[in-house]
C-alpha cells in the first residue's frame, strides 16, 4: 500500500533554498540569469538560465527557453527545456522541445513537443553566461 522513497530517485537538490523569486503579479520582459536557484510565480517573457534549481510555480509562466540543472514545472512553459533533471508536476503544461538526462512526469501533466534523453550534459548547455548559448545548427559546419 505504501511505497518506499528509496525506490524513487529524488530530483530535489540538497540545498532547497530559493535565491530569486519572481512573484505572482510580476512580469519580467527579458532574459533572467542566475548562478543559484529561481522560482517563478509570475511571468517571464524571455529565457531563464540558472545553474541551480528552477521552479515554475502554479501561477508561473515562462515564454522562452529554460536552461537549468534541475527544473520543476508546476505551471506553464512555452519554450525549449535544457535540463539535467526535469520534473513535470500534475498541473504542468509544456509546449516545446525537451532535452534532459532524467524525466519524471506526474499523471495529468501536459506536454507537446519532442523529448531527447541523454546520458551526459551537452557541452556548454548549462553554464550561466551573459551571451546566449549557441545551439547546434543544421547549416553549421564544424572543422
Secondary structure by P-SEA (a helix, b strand, c coil): cccccccccccccccccccccccccccccbbbbbcbbbbbcbbbcbbbbbccbbbbcccbbbcbbbbccbbbbcbbbcbbbbccbbbbcccbbbcbbbbccbbbbcccccccbbbbbbccccccccccccccccccccccccc
